[in-house]
């Protein structure tokens, strides 16, 4: 009998409840222990080694900046010494032993040291640059935790949809076997269904392994074991992009992007470095003072004895470089070249930020359009599957048509779920590209999760 005219075992018009349940099921135990995106972000903030390294680097930069301030503050020191001598001379009736001691405290206060003052200005600017770098590290963590979170959800969806497809193909295989046994279908239907079942089984193994890897990555990021992220609540509503203009996003980015601020401060520091190199020709003036107490032998008395001397002094110390072997001139040339390099780096950062912001914006728009298209494709694929099943029942479609329609439907469901996750992460990447990403931006996404 022709396979197209065969009447197989009757299948339901839509996906079976088992298949649908596998695609969206979450047990009460898993839901009770699942964590939200904000909760996992807070865990990652206290555990992530990359962010911890950025914080420690910021603390080191603050300490380095404080060191530059020391060049403007007074300096003080304490010194002491002791000497013992034994004099054995033919002019003396016997050898003579003497000893002397001294204690001194000295202090100085810079009055005019232009290089030190410029170093202090550089240190102040370096603090702003360091804060900008720390801000970039925090924004990077926000994106990394969100990407890892939705990677796990996407992998879970792939496993669920693959299991559902496997169940649907198993039903089709069972129907083909029954039809072959009663003689209403050929062995081709059974072999086609068996081949598709084996293919889906292999895909399920790969999907489970991918889920295991994604979970390990998320666990490592937050410092927990067996993390279970909350899924998106159905129906999923993707928030729109605001403002709806690439130029507006670029304007925001160029106003206060941390990377742009860091590059700007690096240029300012380079300009000050040139001024500091030029200051090598200038004189310096310090206020210095000293108080010394000394005790030693006296040769004026008869017989000689020990005397104590107290000496206090205060004055000005002036120093003017005359010639340093052209070191200062060559240092100025070096800093001028570095200053131009810092300006080029600033221009490059501006261009890169502008391009990255536009790319991220158009990527989000494309993702939103893709989500809408896949939602329509999902409905069309569901209708196509029902039509193929009905055609199979009346003999105008063959088994492979139903199997292909099932495969297309589940592939569309996987692509739709992945596209939604990509849009949500893409919106965060857009704010990161514009330098505005904060933990507050996770709250609208967190509100979309099922509780």
C-alpha positions in Angstrom: 0.0 0.0 0.0 1.3 3.5 -0.8 2.5 5.4 2.3 0.6 8.5 1.2 -2.7 6.7 1.3 -2.1 4.8 4.5 -4.1 5.6 7.7 -1.6 5.5 10.6 -2.3 5.4 14.3 -4.1 8.7 15.2 -1.9 11.4 16.7 -3.1 14.5 18.6 -3.3 17.7 16.6 -1.0 19.6 18.9 2.1 18.7 20.9 1.3 16.2 23.7 1.1 17.5 27.2 4.2 15.5 28.0 6.2 17.3 25.3 4.9 20.7 26.4 5.6 19.9 30.0 9.2 19.0 29.3 9.7 22.3 27.5 8.5 24.5 30.3 8.4 22.4 33.5 10.1 23.5 36.7 9.6 21.3 39.7 8.7 23.0 43.0 12.0 21.9 44.5 14.0 23.6 41.8 11.9 26.8 41.9 12.2 27.0 45.6 16.0 27.0 45.4 16.4 29.1 42.2 18.2 32.4 42.4 17.4 35.7 40.6 19.9 37.6 38.5 20.3 40.3 41.2 21.0 37.8 43.9 23.7 36.1 41.8 25.2 39.4 40.9 25.6 40.3 44.6 27.2 36.9 45.1 29.6 37.5 42.2 30.6 41.0 43.5 32.0 39.5 46.6 33.6 36.5 44.9 34.8 37.4 41.5 38.6 37.5 41.3 38.7 39.9 38.4 36.7 42.5 40.2 38.7 41.9 43.4 41.9 42.5 41.4 40.5 45.8 40.1 39.6 46.9 43.6 43.1 46.1 44.9 44.6 47.9 42.0 42.5 50.9 42.8 43.6 50.9 46.4 47.2 50.7 45.3 46.7 53.6 43.0 45.2 55.7 45.9 48.3 54.9 48.0 50.6 55.8 45.1 48.7 59.1 44.7 49.2 59.9 48.4 53.0 59.3 48.0 53.1 62.3 45.6 51.7 64.6 48.3 54.8 63.9 50.4 56.8 66.1 48.2 55.0 69.1 49.4 55.1 68.3 53.1 57.9 68.8 55.7 60.6 66.2 56.1 62.2 65.4 59.4 65.0 63.1 60.5 66.9 62.0 63.6 70.6 61.1 63.6 73.0 60.0 66.3 76.6 58.9 66.5 79.3 57.8 68.9 83.1 57.5 68.5 85.8 56.0 70.7 89.5 56.8 70.2 92.8 55.6 71.9 95.8 57.9 71.5 99.3 56.5 72.2 102.0 59.1 71.5 105.7 59.4 72.5 105.0 62.9 73.5 102.6 61.8 76.2 103.6 60.0 79.4 100.8 57.4 78.8 98.1 56.6 76.2 94.9 58.5 76.3 91.4 57.3 75.6 88.6 59.6 74.5 85.0 59.3 73.3 82.5 61.6 71.7 78.7 61.4 71.1 76.3 63.5 69.0 72.5 63.6 68.5 70.9 65.8 65.8 67.4 66.4 64.6 66.9 68.1 61.2 63.9 69.2 59.2 63.1 70.8 55.9 60.1 72.3 54.2 60.0 72.7 50.4 59.2 76.3 49.5 59.7 76.2 45.8 59.8 72.9 44.1 57.7 73.0 40.9 58.3 69.4 40.0 56.8 68.2 43.3 53.7 70.4 42.9 53.2 69.0 39.4 53.5 65.5 40.7 50.8 66.2 43.2 48.5 67.5 40.4 49.2 64.3 38.4 48.3 62.2 41.5 45.0 63.9 41.8 44.2 63.2 38.1 45.4 59.6 38.5 42.8 59.0 41.2 40.0 59.9 38.7 41.5 57.6 36.1 41.7 54.8 38.6 38.0 55.3 39.7 37.1 55.1 36.0 39.0 51.8 35.5 37.2 50.4 38.6 33.9 51.5 37.1 34.7 49.6 33.9 35.5 46.5 35.8 32.2 46.6 37.7 30.3 47.1 34.4 32.2 44.2 32.9 31.0 42.0 35.8 27.4 43.0 35.2 27.6 41.8 31.6 29.5 38.6 32.5 27.1 37.5 35.2 24.1 38.3 32.9 25.6 36.4 30.0 26.4 33.4 32.1 22.9 33.5 33.7 21.1 33.5 30.3 23.6 31.0 28.9 22.4 28.5 31.5 18.7 29.3 30.8 19.4 28.9 27.0 21.1 25.5 27.7 18.2 24.4 29.9 15.7 25.4 27.2 17.7 23.4 24.6 17.6 20.3 26.8 13.9 20.7 27.5 13.0 21.2 23.8 15.2 18.3 22.8 13.5 16.1 25.3 10.1 17.2 24.0 11.2 16.6 20.4 12.5 13.2 21.4 9.2 12.3 23.0 7.3 13.5 19.9 9.6 11.5 17.6 9.2 8.5 19.8 5.4 8.7 19.4 5.8 9.0 15.7 8.1 6.0 15.7 5.7 4.0 17.7 2.9 4.9 15.3 5.0 4.0 12.3 5.8 0.6 13.8 2.2 -0.1 14.5 1.2 0.9 11.0 3.9 -1.4 9.5 2.8 -4.3 11.7 -0.8 -4.0 10.5 0.3 -3.4 6.9 -0.9 0.2 6.5 2.6 1.6 6.1 5.9 0.6 4.6 9.2 0.0 6.5 10.4 3.3 5.2 8.3 5.3 7.7 9.7 3.2 10.6 13.3 3.7 9.5 12.9 7.4 8.9 11.4 7.8 12.3 14.1 5.6 13.9 16.8 7.7 12.2 15.3 10.9 13.4 15.0 9.5 16.9 18.6 8.5 17.0 19.6 12.0 15.8 17.6 13.7 18.5 19.1 11.3 21.1 22.6 12.4 20.0 21.5 16.1 20.2 20.1 15.5 23.7 23.5 14.2 24.9 25.3 17.2 23.4 22.7 19.6 25.0 23.1 18.0 28.4 26.8 18.3 28.3 26.5 22.0 27.2 24.2 22.6 30.1 26.7 21.1 32.5 29.5 23.3 31.2 27.3 26.4 31.3 26.4 25.7 34.9 30.0 25.2 35.9 30.8 28.5 34.4 28.1 30.3 36.4 29.0 28.4 39.6 32.6 29.5 39.3 31.5 33.1 38.7 29.4 33.4 41.8 31.3 31.0 44.1 28.3 28.6 44.6 27.5 25.1 43.8 24.5 23.9 41.7 23.2 27.4 40.9 19.7 27.3 39.5 18.7 30.6 37.8 15.1 31.6 37.6 13.6 31.4 34.1 11.7 34.2 32.3 8.0 34.4 33.1 5.6 33.7 30.3 4.5 35.6 28.3 7.9 37.3 27.8 7.8 41.1 27.1 11.0 42.6 25.8 11.4 46.2 27.1 11.9 48.7 24.3 15.2 50.6 23.8 15.2 54.1 25.2 16.2 56.5 23.7 15.3 55.3 20.2 18.3 56.9 18.4 21.8 55.8 17.9 23.0 59.4 17.9 21.4 59.9 21.4 23.3 56.9 22.7 26.5 58.1 21.3 26.1 61.5 22.7 25.5 60.0 26.2 28.6 57.8 25.8 30.8 60.8 24.8 29.6 62.8 27.8 30.9 60.5 30.6 32.2 57.1 29.5 34.7 55.8 32.0 37.1 54.7 29.3 36.9 58.1 27.8 37.5 59.7 31.2 40.5 57.5 31.8 42.0 58.4 28.4 41.3 62.1 29.0 43.1 61.9 32.4 46.0 60.0 30.8 46.4 62.9 28.3 46.2 65.5 31.1 48.8 63.6 33.1 51.1 63.4 30.0 50.8 67.1 29.6 51.8 67.7 33.2 54.7 65.3 32.7 56.0 67.6 30.0 55.8 70.6 32.4 57.5 68.6 35.1 60.4 67.7 32.7 60.7 71.4 31.8 60.9 72.2 35.5 64.2 70.4 35.6 65.8 73.7 34.5 64.2 75.6 37.4 65.8 76.3 40.8 64.5 74.8 44.1 64.3 76.5 47.5 63.9 74.8 50.8 63.6 75.9 54.4 66.0 73.8 56.5 66.7 73.7 60.3 68.8 71.6 62.6 69.4 71.2 66.3 72.4 69.2 67.5 73.8 68.1 70.9 77.4 67.0 70.9 79.7 65.8 73.7 83.4 65.2 73.2 86.9 65.9 74.6 88.3 69.4 74.9 91.9 70.2 74.2 91.8 73.7 75.6 91.5 72.9 79.3 94.3 71.8 81.6 93.9 68.9 82.1 91.8 68.1 79.0 88.2 67.1 79.7 84.7 66.5 78.2 82.5 69.4 77.0 78.9 69.5 75.7 77.9 71.7 72.8 74.3 72.6 71.8 73.9 73.9 68.2 70.7 75.2 66.6 70.5 76.5 63.0 67.9 77.6 60.5 68.2 78.8 57.0 67.4 78.6 53.3 68.8 76.1 50.9 68.9 77.2 47.2 69.8 74.9 44.3 70.0 75.8 40.6 70.9 73.1 38.0 73.4 74.4 35.5 74.2 71.5 33.2 73.1 67.9 33.4 74.5 66.4 30.2 71.5 67.2 28.1 69.4 64.8 30.2 66.7 67.5 30.9 66.4 68.4 27.2 66.1 64.8 26.1 63.5 64.1 28.9 61.4 67.0 27.5 61.5 65.5 24.0 60.4 62.1 25.4 57.5 63.6 27.3 56.4 65.6 24.3 56.2 62.4 22.2 54.3 60.7 25.0 51.9 63.6 25.2 51.1 63.3 21.5 50.6 59.5 22.0 48.2 60.2 24.8 46.3 62.5 22.6 46.1 59.9 19.9 44.9 57.3 22.4 42.2 59.7 23.5 41.0 60.1 19.9 41.1 56.4 19.3 39.1 55.8 22.5 36.5 58.3 21.3 36.1 56.6 17.9 36.0 53.1 19.4 33.3 54.1 21.9 31.2 55.8 19.2 31.5 52.7 17.0 30.9 50.2 19.8 27.8 52.2 20.9 26.3 52.3 17.5 27.0 48.6 16.9 25.4 47.6 20.2 22.4 49.8 19.5 21.8 48.3 16.0 22.4 44.9 17.4 19.6 45.3 19.9 17.3 46.6 17.3 18.1 43.6 15.1 17.6 41.3 18.0 14.1 42.7 18.7 13.2 42.4 15.1 14.4 38.8 15.1 12.3 38.0 18.2 9.2 39.3 16.5 10.0 37.3 13.4 10.6 34.1 15.3 7.4 34.6 17.3 5.6 34.6 14.0 7.7 31.7 12.8 6.8 29.7 15.9 3.1 30.2 15.2 3.6 29.3 11.5 5.6 26.2 12.4 2.9 25.0 14.8 0.3 25.4 12.1 2.6 23.7 9.6 3.0 20.7 12.0 -0.7 20.4 12.5 -1.3 20.6 8.8 1.3 17.9 8.1 -0.2 15.7 10.8 -3.6 16.1 9.3 -2.3 15.4 5.8 -0.5 12.3 7.1 -3.8 11.1 8.5 -5.6 11.5 5.3 -2.7 10.2 3.2 -1.5 13.4 1.4 1.7 13.7 3.5 4.3 11.1 4.5 6.0 10.4 7.7 9.1 12.4 6.9 7.0 15.5 6.4 5.7 15.2 9.9 9.2 14.6 11.3 10.6 17.6 9.4 7.7 19.8 10.7 8.4 18.7 14.3 12.1 19.5 13.9 11.4 22.9 12.4 9.0 23.7 15.3 11.4 22.8 18.0 14.3 24.5 16.3 12.2 27.7 16.1 11.4 27.4 19.8 15.1 27.1 20.6 16.0 30.0 18.4 13.2 32.2 19.8 14.3 31.5 23.4 17.9 32.3 22.5 17.0 35.5 20.7 15.1 36.8 23.7 18.1 36.1 25.9 20.4 37.8 23.4 18.2 40.9 23.4 18.2 41.2 27.2 22.0 40.8 27.3 22.3 43.1 24.3 20.5 45.9 26.1 23.0 45.6 28.9 25.9 45.6 26.5 24.5 48.7 24.9 24.5 50.5 28.2 28.0 49.2 28.9 29.1 50.4 25.4 27.8 53.9 26.3 29.4 53.7 29.8 26.1 53.9 31.7 25.6 50.4 33.0 24.9 50.1 36.7 23.3 47.4 39.0 20.0 49.3 38.8 19.8 48.2 35.1 19.4 44.6 36.3 16.1 45.3 38.1 13.9 45.6 35.0 15.3 42.3 33.7 15.0 40.7 37.2 11.3 41.7 37.1 10.8 39.5 34.1 11.8 36.4 35.9 9.3 33.9 37.1 9.0 33.7 40.9 
